[in-house]
Amino acid sequence: MVATALVAMSMGFRGAEAGLLGMPMGLQAAIQRIKFETPTMPPFAFLQFCVRYEDECRKRPLFRGGPVKLTEERWAELKQVNQSVNREITPERNDLGLAAEKWLINPDRGDCNDYAVSKRHELLSRGWPARALLLSEVVVHSGEHHLVLVVRTNGGDFVLDNLTPQIRPWVRAPYRWVRIQMPTHHRLWATIAGRGV
């Protein structure tokens, strides 16, 4: 329990998140974990991404399933990757719609899709398992669709996002959740139960 509290404090949890500290770790993680619902088609741009970057979408062996153990070192790595990718890509809005969407890894300029796939790529290259790094489509308050990276850990599912420097538990991200990659096969996506803000 002390380790849980230390990790939570180092993550900068405040308010409602701090209220979870008294709960058993299993219950806390269950509350903060995405529930996959119905299999669904992936975004069309994702299919094009998989043609362009075959290695990013290949099926990887599962030595152990489930979320990864969130240590202080892993948390520091998440923060570093989130900050560096957010800083290194200059925001550029795609005003041409779906037909012009290109999900690119580490471009000089890009939109939310480029940030999300670049973060996933960087974490994969550092040894994070693909089953814990899931792209997810959400809808922001303005009604626009947006792509984020969800990182599945034993402490819950966390969102890496180019719209904020903060890494948040998925239940605290102010979005309507549409669909997410499946942890067991990355070319397959599923709808998400709950959190339809």
Buried (B, 14 or more C-beta within 10 A) or exposed (E): EEEBEEBBEEBEBEEEBEEBBEBEBEEBBEEBBBEBBEEBEBBEBBEEBBEEBEEBBEEEEEEEEEBBEBBEEBBEBBBEBBEEBBEEBEEEEBEEEEEEBBBBBBBEEBBBBBBBBBBBBBBBEEEBBBBBBBBBBBBBEEEEBBBBBBBBBBBBBBBBBBBBEBBBBBBBBEBBBBBBBBBEEBEEBBBBEEBEE
